Amino acid sequence: MTHLSAHREALMPYAPLQSLPADIVARARGVRLACFDVDGTLTDGRLFYDHAGNESKAYFVQDGLGLKLLQRAGIEVAMITARASLSAEQRGRDLGVEVQIGVGDKAVALRALCARHGIEPAQVAFMGDDLPDLPALAIAGLAVAPANAHPWIAERVHWLTQARGGHGAVREFCDVLLAAQDHIQSTLAGYGA
């Protein structure tokens, strides 16, 4: 037995839905559009500025793959941020994901996306971490926040991830959506598993 096979035997199978309440799984089954805040959700919320005032942020690669996996499973994806962020625009381009920057009212943006896609807010998941996200979280069928969300947000969402923003929270949520909609086997098969 190789070291890798011994390690695999020691691990429990990854089951994203295992500890989730039935109502969260039911909400996740109906999601057709998944929207994500950027700062504090897709990033850890820190902003870096160079000597010329240029901003940079770090994005977690596994979160990006999670967004692509949702798209492949037929779930529309959008990034919605209140900040005018060039790095968010670039990250969206890299992933082929719609990005809306400088959004003053995320609920208005979410409703417009619903109208464009012909769906109801009950079919939308929104993930955010702070007060600018609250209007969208309040109307989404599934409201989610990363583990390190501000307490006012954490107490108002349907579900909190175990991972922190910018450290796998988005991927954790994407895995839940994929599992709830029975896309895990096809996702793994696409990578030869």
MDTraj code that builds the backbone (N, CA, C; nanometers):
import mdtraj as md
import numpy as np

residues = "MET THR HIS LEU SER ALA HIS ARG GLU ALA LEU MET PRO TYR ALA PRO LEU GLN SER LEU PRO ALA ASP ILE VAL ALA ARG ALA ARG GLY VAL ARG LEU ALA CYS PHE ASP VAL ASP GLY THR LEU THR ASP GLY ARG LEU PHE TYR ASP HIS ALA GLY ASN GLU SER LYS ALA TYR PHE VAL GLN ASP GLY LEU GLY LEU LYS LEU LEU GLN ARG ALA GLY ILE GLU VAL ALA MET ILE THR ALA ARG ALA SER LEU SER ALA GLU GLN ARG GLY ARG ASP LEU GLY VAL GLU VAL GLN ILE GLY VAL GLY ASP LYS ALA VAL ALA LEU ARG ALA LEU CYS ALA ARG HIS GLY ILE GLU PRO ALA GLN VAL ALA PHE MET GLY ASP ASP LEU PRO ASP LEU PRO ALA LEU ALA ILE ALA GLY LEU ALA VAL ALA PRO ALA ASN ALA HIS PRO TRP ILE ALA GLU ARG VAL HIS TRP LEU THR GLN ALA ARG GLY GLY HIS GLY ALA VAL ARG GLU PHE CYS ASP VAL LEU LEU ALA ALA GLN ASP HIS ILE GLN SER THR LEU ALA GLY TYR GLY ALA".split()
xyz = np.array([
    [0.0854, -0.1181, 0.0000],
    [0.0000, 0.0000, 0.0000],
    [0.0894, 0.1236, 0.0000],
    [0.0620, 0.2139, -0.0936],
    [0.1402, 0.3363, -0.1006],
    [0.0935, 0.4347, 0.0056],
    [0.1775, 0.5352, 0.0285],
    [0.1429, 0.6389, 0.1261],
    [0.0125, 0.7088, 0.0863],
    [-0.0045, 0.7375, -0.0441],
    [-0.1241, 0.8071, -0.0902],
    [-0.2493, 0.7225, -0.0702],
    [-0.2436, 0.5936, -0.1012],
    [-0.3633, 0.5104, -0.0829],
    [-0.3951, 0.4931, 0.0647],
    [-0.2940, 0.4863, 0.1512],
    [-0.3193, 0.4782, 0.2956],
    [-0.3843, 0.6071, 0.3447],
    [-0.3393, 0.7190, 0.2916],
    [-0.3980, 0.8486, 0.3290],
    [-0.5441, 0.8554, 0.2852],
    [-0.5730, 0.8072, 0.1632],
    [-0.7109, 0.8088, 0.1136],
    [-0.8025, 0.7248, 0.2019],
    [-0.7548, 0.6096, 0.2453],
    [-0.8366, 0.5220, 0.3296],
    [-0.8673, 0.5867, 0.4632],
    [-0.7785, 0.6728, 0.5118],
    [-0.7984, 0.7374, 0.6417],
    [-0.8980, 0.8530, 0.6333],
    [-0.9188, 0.9069, 0.5139],
    [-1.0092, 1.0201, 0.4982],
    [-1.1545, 0.9748, 0.4870],
    [-1.2426, 1.0543, 0.5423],
    [-1.3855, 1.0324, 0.5227],
    [-1.4208, 1.0876, 0.3849],
    [-1.5142, 1.0252, 0.3160],
    [-1.5549, 1.0809, 0.1861],
    [-1.6080, 1.2234, 0.2047],
    [-1.5746, 1.3090, 0.1101],
    [-1.6200, 1.4479, 0.1146],
    [-1.7674, 1.4510, 0.0754],
    [-1.8501, 1.4976, 0.1654],
    [-1.9945, 1.5046, 0.1436],
    [-2.0417, 1.6451, 0.1801],
    [-2.0455, 1.7374, 0.0829],
    [-2.0779, 1.8772, 0.1131],
    [-2.2128, 1.8993, 0.1820],
    [-2.3060, 1.8074, 0.1643],
    [-2.4405, 1.8262, 0.2213],
    [-2.4576, 1.7598, 0.3574],
    [-2.3583, 1.6860, 0.4015],
    [-2.3702, 1.6012, 0.5192],
    [-2.4240, 1.6714, 0.6432],
    [-2.3744, 1.7872, 0.6746],
    [-2.4142, 1.8527, 0.7997],
    [-2.5134, 1.9677, 0.7790],
    [-2.5658, 1.9808, 0.6590],
    [-2.6564, 2.0926, 0.6311],
    [-2.8007, 2.0581, 0.6650],
    [-2.8743, 2.1531, 0.7187],
    [-3.0178, 2.1318, 0.7438],
    [-3.0927, 2.1096, 0.6118],
    [-3.2007, 2.0362, 0.6176],
    [-3.2785, 2.0028, 0.4980],
    [-3.3286, 2.1272, 0.4251],
    [-3.3629, 2.2327, 0.4980],
    [-3.4145, 2.3517, 0.4303],
    [-3.3070, 2.4209, 0.3463],
    [-3.1824, 2.4142, 0.3892],
    [-3.0727, 2.4737, 0.3106],
    [-3.0518, 2.3929, 0.1831],
    [-3.0551, 2.2613, 0.1951],
    [-3.0391, 2.1747, 0.0778],
    [-3.1537, 2.1991, -0.0203],
    [-3.2753, 2.2123, 0.0302],
    [-3.3908, 2.2380, -0.0570],
    [-3.3750, 2.3719, -0.1293],
    [-3.3304, 2.4741, -0.0580],
    [-3.3083, 2.6041, -0.1221],
    [-3.1986, 2.5923, -0.2286],
    [-3.0923, 2.5203, -0.1984],
    [-2.9804, 2.5046, -0.2916],
    [-3.0227, 2.4311, -0.4185],
    [-3.1148, 2.3372, -0.4058],
    [-3.1633, 2.2631, -0.5232],
    [-3.2279, 2.3554, -0.6264],
    [-3.2907, 2.4635, -0.5808],
    [-3.3631, 2.5514, -0.6710],
    [-3.2836, 2.6666, -0.7283],
    [-3.1554, 2.6763, -0.6954],
    [-3.0738, 2.7906, -0.7399],
    [-3.0406, 2.7791, -0.8885],
    [-3.0709, 2.8859, -0.9623],
    [-3.0384, 2.8950, -1.1049],
    [-2.9368, 3.0061, -1.1327],
    [-2.9190, 3.0953, -1.0345],
    [-2.8246, 3.2060, -1.0469],
    [-2.7550, 3.2229, -0.9129],
    [-2.6228, 3.2216, -0.9155],
    [-2.5434, 3.2410, -0.7934],
    [-2.4646, 3.3704, -0.8070],
    [-2.4873, 3.4628, -0.7137],
    [-2.4219, 3.5933, -0.7156],
    [-2.3287, 3.6052, -0.5948],
    [-2.2161, 3.6698, -0.6165],
    [-2.1134, 3.6784, -0.5140],
    [-2.0618, 3.8206, -0.4994],
    [-2.0568, 3.8676, -0.3754],
    [-1.9845, 3.9892, -0.3424],
    [-1.8364, 3.9613, -0.3685],
    [-1.7572, 4.0638, -0.3807],
    [-1.6144, 4.0452, -0.4059],
    [-1.5332, 4.0632, -0.2778],
    [-1.5231, 4.1853, -0.2270],
    [-1.4364, 4.2129, -0.1118],
    [-1.4922, 4.1499, 0.0152],
    [-1.4154, 4.0579, 0.0730],
    [-1.4571, 3.9891, 0.1946],
    [-1.5265, 3.8569, 0.1673],
    [-1.5585, 3.8312, 0.0414],
    [-1.6235, 3.7049, 0.0036],
    [-1.5325, 3.6279, -0.0917],
    [-1.5067, 3.6859, -0.2092],
    [-1.4108, 3.6257, -0.3021],
    [-1.2669, 3.6610, -0.2647],
    [-1.2500, 3.7630, -0.1820],
    [-1.1185, 3.7975, -0.1287],
    [-1.1281, 3.7954, 0.0241],
    [-1.0151, 3.8129, 0.0883],
    [-1.0181, 3.8159, 0.2357],
    [-1.0554, 3.9542, 0.2897],
    [-1.0859, 4.0465, 0.1996],
    [-1.1305, 4.1794, 0.2400],
    [-1.0195, 4.2821, 0.2538],
    [-0.8946, 4.2385, 0.2450],
    [-0.7850, 4.3350, 0.2555],
    [-0.7591, 4.3987, 0.1194],
    [-0.7226, 4.5255, 0.1212],
    [-0.6860, 4.5983, 0.0002],
    [-0.5400, 4.6387, 0.0104],
    [-0.4662, 4.6195, -0.0971],
    [-0.3257, 4.6577, -0.1013],
    [-0.3100, 4.7692, -0.2032],
    [-0.2333, 4.8727, -0.1672],
    [-0.2059, 4.9839, -0.2578],
    [-0.0562, 4.9974, -0.2755],
    [-0.0145, 5.0168, -0.4018],
    [0.1268, 5.0410, -0.4254],
    [0.1559, 5.1905, -0.4110],
    [0.2806, 5.2299, -0.4338],
    [0.3212, 5.3687, -0.4148],
    [0.2464, 5.4665, -0.5056],
    [0.1899, 5.4164, -0.6169],
    [0.1169, 5.5024, -0.7099],
    [-0.0339, 5.5012, -0.6833],
    [-0.0742, 5.4282, -0.5802],
    [-0.2164, 5.4222, -0.5474],
    [-0.2940, 5.3141, -0.6184],
    [-0.2229, 5.2263, -0.6901],
    [-0.2902, 5.1154, -0.7581],
    [-0.3304, 5.0087, -0.6576],
    [-0.4508, 4.9608, -0.6705],
    [-0.5069, 4.8620, -0.5781],
    [-0.4813, 4.7202, -0.6287],
    [-0.4579, 4.6275, -0.5348],
    [-0.4525, 4.4857, -0.5700],
    [-0.5179, 4.4053, -0.4597],
    [-0.5624, 4.2866, -0.4976],
    [-0.6292, 4.1947, -0.4053],
    [-0.5845, 4.0547, -0.4399],
    [-0.6038, 3.9633, -0.3476],
    [-0.5727, 3.8227, -0.3732],
    [-0.7031, 3.7443, -0.3823],
    [-0.7130, 3.6614, -0.4856],
    [-0.8282, 3.5743, -0.5056],
    [-0.7831, 3.4298, -0.4875],
    [-0.8676, 3.3501, -0.4257],
    [-0.8364, 3.2092, -0.3982],
    [-0.8700, 3.1266, -0.5221],
    [-0.7716, 3.0550, -0.5756],
    [-0.7876, 2.9827, -0.7013],
    [-0.9008, 2.8793, -0.6942],
    [-0.9147, 2.8101, -0.5850],
    [-1.0203, 2.7098, -0.5747],
    [-1.1596, 2.7732, -0.5815],
    [-1.1730, 2.8956, -0.5307],
    [-1.3006, 2.9660, -0.5434],
    [-1.3328, 2.9892, -0.6911],
    [-1.2330, 3.0304, -0.7673],
    [-1.2538, 3.0541, -0.9100],
    [-1.2964, 2.9286, -0.9827],
    [-1.2330, 2.8160, -0.9513],
    [-1.2744, 2.6911, -1.0141],
    [-1.4177, 2.6570, -0.9753],
    [-1.4544, 2.6840, -0.8511],
    [-1.5923, 2.6599, -0.8087],
    [-1.6912, 2.7365, -0.8947],
    [-1.6609, 2.8627, -0.9259],
    [-1.7491, 2.9418, -1.0118],
    [-1.7594, 2.8808, -1.1512],
    [-1.6474, 2.8346, -1.2056],
    [-1.6487, 2.7706, -1.3367],
    [-1.7297, 2.6408, -1.3325],
    [-1.7179, 2.5654, -1.2245],
    [-1.7937, 2.4404, -1.2126],
    [-1.9438, 2.4682, -1.2092],
    [-1.9842, 2.5753, -1.1426],
    [-2.1260, 2.6121, -1.1431],
    [-2.1724, 2.6416, -1.2852],
    [-2.0933, 2.7173, -1.3586],
    [-2.1299, 2.7494, -1.4964],
    [-2.1453, 2.6217, -1.5791],
    [-2.0512, 2.5304, -1.5652],
    [-2.0574, 2.4048, -1.6411],
    [-2.1807, 2.3231, -1.6048],
    [-2.2292, 2.3407, -1.4823],
    [-2.3485, 2.2686, -1.4365],
    [-2.4765, 2.3413, -1.4760],
    [-2.4643, 2.4547, -1.5454],
    [-2.5809, 2.5269, -1.5922],
    [-2.6336, 2.6329, -1.4976],
    [-2.5576, 2.6645, -1.3951],
    [-2.5957, 2.7697, -1.3007],
    [-2.5275, 2.8989, -1.3443],
    [-2.6057, 3.0038, -1.3652],
    [-2.5497, 3.1338, -1.4021],
    [-2.4738, 3.1906, -1.2828],
    [-2.3667, 3.2647, -1.3107],
    [-2.2816, 3.3207, -1.2051],
    [-2.2575, 3.4686, -1.2325],
    [-2.2622, 3.5479, -1.1259],
    [-2.2303, 3.6911, -1.1372],
    [-2.1564, 3.7364, -1.0122],
    [-2.0642, 3.8284, -1.0321],
    [-1.9953, 3.8960, -0.9230],
    [-2.0520, 4.0371, -0.9158],
    [-2.0906, 4.0806, -0.7950],
    [-2.1501, 4.2131, -0.7778],
    [-2.0764, 4.2829, -0.6636],
    [-2.0146, 4.3964, -0.6941],
    [-1.9388, 4.4673, -0.5929],
    [-1.9756, 4.6151, -0.5893],
    [-1.9740, 4.6717, -0.4716],
    [-2.0029, 4.8145, -0.4550],
    [-1.8840, 4.9001, -0.4966],
    [-1.7663, 4.8418, -0.4950],
    [-1.6456, 4.9195, -0.5271],
    [-1.6207, 4.9205, -0.6772],
    [-1.5626, 5.0261, -0.7269],
    [-1.5176, 5.0341, -0.8660],
    [-1.3815, 4.9656, -0.8717],
    [-1.3829, 4.8367, -0.8947],
    [-1.2631, 4.7546, -0.8794],
    [-1.2158, 4.6976, -1.0123],
    [-1.1000, 4.7452, -1.0578],
    [-1.0421, 4.6923, -1.1809],
    [-1.0007, 4.5468, -1.1644],
    [-0.9542, 4.5105, -1.0445],
    [-0.9130, 4.3710, -1.0242],
    [-1.0334, 4.2779, -1.0296],
    [-1.1494, 4.3213, -0.9821],
    [-1.2700, 4.2384, -0.9923],
    [-1.3101, 4.2213, -1.1381],
    [-1.3001, 4.3298, -1.2162],
    [-1.3297, 4.3185, -1.3597],
    [-1.2361, 4.2180, -1.4265],
    [-1.1080, 4.2250, -1.3914],
    [-1.0110, 4.1334, -1.4507],
    [-1.0375, 3.9898, -1.4079],
    [-1.0680, 3.9696, -1.2804],
    [-1.0965, 3.8339, -1.2321],
    [-1.2190, 3.7779, -1.3041],
    [-1.3200, 3.8594, -1.3221],
    [-1.4381, 3.8140, -1.3955],
    [-1.4055, 3.7772, -1.5386],
    [-1.3243, 3.8590, -1.6058],
    [-1.2820, 3.8271, -1.7433],
    [-1.2050, 3.6958, -1.7469],
    [-1.1138, 3.6791, -1.6510],
    [-1.0347, 3.5553, -1.6466],
    [-1.1241, 3.4323, -1.6362],
    [-1.2317, 3.4453, -1.5601],
    [-1.3205, 3.3320, -1.5352],
    [-1.4367, 3.3234, -1.6340],
    [-1.4569, 3.4282, -1.7131],
    [-1.5731, 3.4304, -1.8016],
    [-1.7024, 3.4479, -1.7249],
    [-1.6963, 3.5282, -1.6173],
    [-1.8094, 3.5505, -1.5284],
    [-1.8524, 3.6960, -1.5392],
    [-1.9821, 3.7201, -1.5392],
    [-2.0326, 3.8569, -1.5406],
    [-1.9909, 3.9286, -1.4131],
    [-1.9463, 4.0534, -1.4275],
    [-1.9071, 4.1349, -1.3128],
    [-1.9788, 4.2682, -1.3205],
    [-2.0371, 4.3079, -1.2100],
    [-2.0963, 4.4401, -1.1985],
    [-2.0208, 4.5135, -1.0882],
    [-1.9581, 4.6265, -1.1240],
    [-1.8811, 4.7023, -1.0258],
    [-1.9497, 4.8353, -0.9982],
    [-1.9152, 4.8944, -0.8843],
    [-1.9704, 5.0239, -0.8481],
    [-2.1210, 5.0198, -0.8267],
    [-2.1725, 4.9084, -0.7789],
    [-2.3167, 4.8903, -0.7616],
    [-2.3604, 4.9536, -0.6298],
    [-2.4504, 5.0484, -0.6373],
    [-2.4991, 5.1179, -0.5180],
    [-2.6025, 5.0384, -0.4412],
    [-2.6884, 4.9651, -0.5111],
    [-2.7935, 4.8853, -0.4477],
    [-2.7908, 4.7460, -0.5096],
    [-2.7367, 4.6521, -0.4353],
    [-2.7197, 4.5167, -0.4883],
    [-2.8531, 4.4455, -0.5083],
    [-2.9571, 4.4836, -0.4356],
    [-3.0892, 4.4236, -0.4570],
    [-3.1443, 4.4645, -0.5941],
    [-3.1233, 4.5890, -0.6338],
    [-3.1659, 4.6349, -0.7659],
    [-3.0909, 4.5564, -0.8736],
    [-2.9605, 4.5393, -0.8552],
    [-2.8802, 4.4626, -0.9506],
    [-2.9279, 4.3184, -0.9576],
    [-2.9576, 4.2590, -0.8430],
    [-3.0050, 4.1211, -0.8400],
    [-3.1400, 4.1078, -0.9111],
    [-3.2306, 4.2008, -0.8854],
    [-3.3621, 4.1960, -0.9533],
    [-3.3460, 4.2093, -1.1050],
    [-3.2547, 4.2948, -1.1490],
    [-3.2306, 4.3113, -1.2921],
    [-3.1756, 4.1820, -1.3531],
    [-3.0871, 4.1152, -1.2824],
    [-3.0351, 3.9863, -1.3293],
    [-3.1472, 3.8830, -1.3377],
    [-3.2350, 3.8832, -1.2387],
    [-3.3495, 3.7911, -1.2401],
    [-3.4356, 3.8155, -1.3639],
    [-3.4646, 3.9409, -1.3909],
    [-3.5478, 3.9749, -1.5065],
    [-3.4802, 3.9298, -1.6362],
    [-3.3510, 3.9540, -1.6463],
    [-3.2771, 3.9161, -1.7674],
    [-3.2768, 3.7652, -1.7892],
    [-3.2664, 3.6884, -1.6789],
    [-3.2600, 3.5426, -1.6898],
    [-3.3967, 3.4754, -1.6787],
    [-3.5006, 3.5544, -1.6574],
    [-3.6351, 3.4985, -1.6484],
    [-3.6574, 3.4108, -1.5271],
    [-3.5998, 3.4509, -1.4137],
    [-3.6147, 3.3739, -1.2902],
    [-3.6634, 3.4638, -1.1784],
    [-3.7034, 3.4020, -1.0699],
    [-3.7499, 3.4732, -0.9513],
    [-3.6358, 3.4836, -0.8496],
    [-3.6394, 3.5823, -0.7592],
    [-3.5366, 3.5907, -0.6548],
    [-3.5246, 3.4631, -0.5706],
    [-3.6323, 3.3860, -0.5603],
    [-3.6259, 3.2598, -0.4858],
    [-3.5296, 3.1608, -0.5499],
    [-3.4962, 3.1811, -0.6778],
    [-3.4041, 3.0923, -0.7498],
    [-3.2613, 3.1456, -0.7508],
    [-3.2361, 3.2471, -0.6689],
    [-3.1043, 3.3108, -0.6633],
    [-3.0384, 3.2839, -0.5293],
    [-2.9100, 3.2558, -0.5346],
    [-2.8274, 3.2519, -0.4137],
    [-2.7400, 3.3760, -0.4172],
    [-2.7262, 3.4398, -0.3030],
    [-2.6353, 3.5532, -0.2921],
    [-2.5447, 3.5283, -0.1734],
    [-2.4145, 3.5518, -0.1948],
    [-2.3163, 3.5348, -0.0882],
    [-2.2451, 3.6672, -0.0654],
    [-2.2512, 3.7165, 0.0585],
    [-2.1865, 3.8419, 0.0927],
    [-2.1495, 3.8458, 0.2389],
    [-2.0715, 3.9465, 0.2766],
    [-2.0150, 3.9475, 0.4117],
    [-2.0416, 4.0731, 0.4943],
    [-2.0980, 4.1807, 0.4319],
    [-2.1112, 4.3041, 0.5095],
    [-2.2339, 4.3830, 0.4651],
    [-2.2563, 4.4951, 0.5272],
    [-2.3802, 4.5707, 0.5107],
    [-2.4193, 4.6037, 0.3661],
    [-2.3271, 4.6383, 0.2762],
    [-2.3713, 4.6646, 0.1388],
    [-2.4386, 4.5438, 0.0720],
    [-2.4168, 4.4245, 0.1269],
    [-2.4759, 4.3023, 0.0718],
    [-2.6156, 4.2742, 0.1257],
    [-2.6515, 4.3385, 0.2337],
    [-2.7762, 4.3075, 0.3035],
    [-2.9006, 4.3170, 0.2159],
    [-2.9180, 4.4214, 0.1336],
    [-3.0396, 4.4257, 0.0511],
    [-3.0541, 4.3050, -0.0420],
    [-2.9449, 4.2616, -0.1022],
    [-2.9509, 4.1444, -0.1910],
    [-2.9717, 4.0164, -0.1109],
    [-2.9042, 4.0049, 0.0022],
    [-2.9217, 3.8870, 0.0867],
    [-3.0667, 3.8742, 0.1328],
    [-3.1316, 3.9883, 0.1578],
    [-3.2685, 3.9877, 0.2092],
    [-3.3698, 3.9349, 0.1087],
    [-3.3412, 3.9459, -0.0213],
    [-3.4385, 3.8996, -0.1205],
    [-3.3999, 3.7675, -0.1865],
    [-3.2764, 3.7217, -0.1673],
    [-3.2309, 3.5978, -0.2308],
    [-3.2982, 3.4768, -0.1672],
    [-3.3254, 3.3786, -0.2502],
    [-3.3829, 3.2541, -0.2012],
    [-3.2899, 3.1788, -0.1093],
    [-3.1592, 3.1962, -0.1304],
    [-3.0585, 3.1357, -0.0442],
    [-2.9526, 3.2410, -0.0152],
    [-2.9494, 3.2896, 0.1085],
    [-2.8544, 3.3918, 0.1518],
    [-2.7431, 3.3242, 0.2310],
    [-2.6199, 3.3459, 0.1875],
    [-2.5037, 3.2782, 0.2458],
    [-2.3964, 3.3811, 0.2777],
    [-2.3207, 3.3561, 0.3830],
    [-2.2089, 3.4426, 0.4195],
    [-2.0890, 3.3568, 0.4578],
    [-1.9678, 3.4091, 0.4360],
    [-1.8491, 3.3377, 0.4819],
    [-1.8406, 3.3413, 0.6343],
    [-1.7612, 3.2526, 0.6891],
    [-1.7487, 3.2386, 0.8348],
    [-1.7112, 3.3687, 0.9041],
    [-1.6350, 3.4538, 0.8378],
    [-1.5888, 3.5781, 0.8995],
    [-1.6752, 3.6987, 0.8623],
    [-1.7984, 3.6753, 0.8215],
    [-1.8886, 3.7867, 0.7897],
    [-1.9128, 3.8713, 0.9138],
    [-1.9466, 3.9971, 0.8918],
    [-1.9811, 4.0835, 1.0041],
    [-2.0997, 4.0217, 1.0783],
    [-2.1034, 4.0303, 1.2115],
    [-2.2130, 3.9691, 1.2883],
    [-2.3529, 4.0104, 1.2442],
    [-2.3717, 4.1351, 1.1988],
    [-2.5042, 4.1768, 1.1535],
    [-2.5479, 4.1010, 1.0293],
    [-2.4524, 4.0567, 0.9516],
    [-2.4837, 3.9752, 0.8332],
    [-2.4994, 3.8287, 0.8751],
    [-2.4072, 3.7811, 0.9568],
    [-2.4104, 3.6413, 0.9987],
    [-2.5433, 3.6026, 1.0619],
    [-2.6039, 3.6947, 1.1354],
    [-2.7299, 3.6621, 1.2023],
    [-2.8513, 3.6748, 1.1101],
    [-2.8303, 3.7167, 0.9862],
    [-2.9425, 3.7377, 0.8939],
    [-2.9418, 3.6460, 0.7720],
    [-2.8428, 3.5612, 0.7578],
    [-2.8367, 3.4723, 0.6413],
    [-2.8933, 3.3350, 0.6757],
    [-2.9198, 3.2579, 0.5703],
    [-2.9683, 3.1216, 0.5898],
    [-2.8566, 3.0284, 0.6356],
    [-2.7340, 3.0557, 0.5871],
    [-2.6241, 2.9632, 0.6153],
    [-2.4905, 3.0369, 0.6151],
    [-2.4026, 2.9987, 0.7083],
    [-2.2640, 3.0464, 0.7153],
    [-2.1707, 2.9329, 0.6757],
    [-2.0766, 2.9614, 0.5878],
    [-1.9774, 2.8596, 0.5526],
    [-1.8824, 2.8378, 0.6708],
    [-1.8085, 2.7301, 0.6651],
    [-1.7043, 2.7068, 0.7654],
    [-1.5781, 2.7837, 0.7297],
    [-1.5545, 2.8007, 0.5999],
    [-1.4345, 2.8712, 0.5535],
    [-1.4568, 3.0228, 0.5557],
    [-1.3474, 3.0947, 0.5632],
    [-1.3494, 3.2410, 0.5646],
    [-1.3479, 3.2947, 0.4211],
    [-1.3924, 3.4184, 0.4052],
    [-1.3868, 3.4837, 0.2758],
    [-1.2442, 3.4900, 0.2237],
    [-1.2272, 3.4601, 0.0955],
    [-1.0945, 3.4603, 0.0347],
    [-1.0107, 3.3399, 0.0703],
    [-1.0674, 3.2469, 0.1448],
    [-0.9953, 3.1266, 0.1882],
    [-1.0799, 3.0011, 0.1681],
    [-1.1567, 2.9983, 0.0589],
    [-1.2323, 2.8780, 0.0254],
    [-1.3804, 2.8819, 0.0578],
    [-1.4312, 2.9912, 0.1103],
    [-1.5744, 2.9992, 0.1423],
    [-1.6601, 2.9854, 0.0165],
    [-1.6188, 3.0505, -0.0909],
    [-1.6954, 3.0435, -0.2152],
    [-1.6940, 2.9015, -0.2694],
    [-1.5798, 2.8352, -0.2685],
    [-1.5732, 2.6972, -0.3186],
    [-1.6597, 2.6054, -0.2334],
    [-1.6573, 2.6244, -0.1028],
    [-1.7417, 2.5449, -0.0139],
    [-1.8886, 2.5590, -0.0549],
    [-1.9314, 2.6811, -0.0804],
    [-2.0686, 2.7059, -0.1207],
    [-2.0977, 2.6476, -0.2588],
    [-2.0043, 2.6633, -0.3521],
    [-2.0223, 2.6049, -0.4855],
    [-2.0388, 2.4540, -0.4769],
    [-1.9593, 2.3888, -0.3930],
    [-1.9710, 2.2443, -0.3758],
    [-2.1088, 2.2057, -0.3225],
    [-2.1640, 2.2861, -0.2325],
    [-2.2988, 2.2606, -0.1810],
    [-2.4004, 2.2695, -0.2940],
    [-2.3914, 2.3731, -0.3761],
    [-2.4847, 2.3863, -0.4876],
    [-2.4716, 2.2691, -0.5844],
    [-2.3493, 2.2314, -0.6163],
    [-2.3276, 2.1183, -0.7071],
    [-2.3841, 1.9890, -0.6487],
    [-2.3616, 1.9660, -0.5213],
    [-2.4110, 1.8436, -0.4572],
    [-2.5635, 1.8436, -0.4482],
    [-2.6223, 1.9555, -0.4117],
    [-2.7679, 1.9634, -0.3976],
    [-2.8387, 1.9397, -0.5302],
    [-2.7707, 1.9733, -0.6404],
    [-2.8310, 1.9576, -0.7727],
    [-2.7771, 1.8346, -0.8465],
    [-2.7163, 1.7441, -0.7708],
    [-2.6680, 1.6149, -0.8242],
    [-2.5670, 1.6288, -0.9381],
    [-2.4735, 1.7207, -0.9244],
    [-2.3701, 1.7396, -1.0263],
    [-2.2321, 1.6901, -0.9826],
    [-2.2212, 1.6292, -0.8661],
    [-2.0886, 1.5894, -0.8172],
    [-2.0252, 1.4822, -0.9061],
    [-2.0980, 1.3765, -0.9373],
    [-2.0388, 1.2677, -1.0167],
    [-1.9968, 1.3160, -1.1547],
    [-2.0794, 1.3971, -1.2199],
    [-2.0426, 1.4470, -1.3532],
    [-1.9245, 1.5438, -1.3431],
    [-1.9193, 1.6217, -1.2353],
    [-1.8065, 1.7120, -1.2158],
    [-1.6767, 1.6332, -1.2002],
    [-1.6791, 1.5328, -1.1144],
    [-1.5598, 1.4504, -1.0937],
    [-1.5222, 1.3746, -1.2203],
    [-1.6207, 1.3233, -1.2905],
    [-1.5935, 1.2488, -1.4154],
    [-1.5250, 1.3382, -1.5182],
    [-1.5572, 1.4662, -1.5166],
    [-1.4938, 1.5601, -1.6086],
    [-1.3448, 1.5762, -1.5832],
    [-1.2995, 1.5330, -1.4673],
    [-1.1584, 1.5392, -1.4317],
    [-1.0977, 1.4009, -1.4171],
    [-1.1661, 1.3004, -1.4704],
    [-1.1117, 1.1652, -1.4731],
    [-1.1245, 1.0877, -1.3444],
    [-1.2052, 1.1337, -1.2505],
    [-1.2205, 1.0626, -1.1227],
    [-1.3328, 0.9611, -1.1306],
])
top = md.Topology()
chain = top.add_chain()
for i, resn in enumerate(residues, 1):
    res = top.add_residue(resn, chain, resSeq=i)
    for name in ("N", "CA", "C"):
        top.add_atom(name, md.element.get_by_symbol(name[0]), res)
traj = md.Trajectory(xyz[None], top)
